[in-house]
Amino acid sequence: MKTQYIFSAITKRFISKVSFPLAGNPFSEGLRTSRSDKSDSHTYTLLCNTLCAMRSALFAGLMIFLFLIPACVTPPKITDDKKPLSAGKKASVEEQEQKVNELFGRILSLTEEAEDRQSILPQMEALYDEIINKYPDVPLVEETYWRLIVLLIDEFKPPKVDKAEKLYKDFLGRYPDSTLGFNIEQAFGQSYYANKMWDRLLRIFTPHVKKFIATGKLDRPYHLFMFSEAKFNLGDLIEAEKGYKIVIEFFPKTTEGETSQKRLEEIKKLKK
């Protein structure tokens, strides 16, 4: 009974805010008449019960309507062209190539617009790094290694040799048979020679000398010649002499062969 009373009070409070005023309503007119006429108490009670029942029905219907609206709303469809890419989805090679071309375009714009090339070297370095690290499946990445290494050891003052050597190591791991490998080695050789970095020059060409000792094959004179030059300038004349003689034996008519002959004459003078 108490529960029914509470529900009735809530219902009446709600309906009083949303229902029509009783003035001009046939039920309200009948209600006033009923209150003045005590002989018609039965009719008065019937009208009150009917009104309460209608209000309760209205309230219940309104609640059901409000409850069903969200269930009937259909969420908008997301078309394929608007669907966001999942965080783990890898871009296709074509998409990567497009981004790489855009980055190369930015590098070209920098070089064309800059009055002082030294001022744009850090930006160029960052763009080359982005190509290598973000778009590894693009064929141009192989060339990007070469471009970045040359930039680091030829244009930065002083040269960024530590980063360049790390990139070279990564390059060899990814492209062990690349024809650009020799171009990179020449860049290192010229830079280290010009900057008198004999220890680094020796280290970078030692693997080629070891390969020659193991196989007896010497594809080109450059590696052994630069190895011998490093030994010569470090004061190891015995090893330098051995290297120069091998270069002359295998490649006598090359620039390296002719220079090796001159070095042997210098070594003879130094030994006296």
CORFENWO-V606643 format. One record per pair of residues at least 6 apart in sequence whose C-alpha atoms are under 6 Angstrom apart, sorted by sequence separation. I is the first residue (numbers start at 1). J is the second residue. D is the distance in Angstrom with one decimal. If there is no record, write none. Layout:
I&J&D ; I&J&D
This chain:
22&28&5.2 ; 34&40&5.8 ; 153&159&4.4 ; 212&218&5.9 ; 251&257&5.6 ; 152&159&5.7 ; 153&160&5.7 ; 152&160&5.1 ; 153&161&5.9 ; 232&240&5.2 ; 132&141&5.6 ; 192&201&5.8 ; 231&240&5.2 ; 248&257&4.7 ; 34&44&5.2 ; 247&257&5.6 ; 228&240&4.4 ; 149&164&5.1 ; 228&243&5.3 ; 244&260&5.0 ; 205&223&5.8 ; 205&227&5.8 ; 202&227&5.4 ; 221&247&5.9 ; 202&230&5.4 ; 198&230&5.0 ; 146&184&5.9 ; 96&135&5.6 ; 97&138&5.9
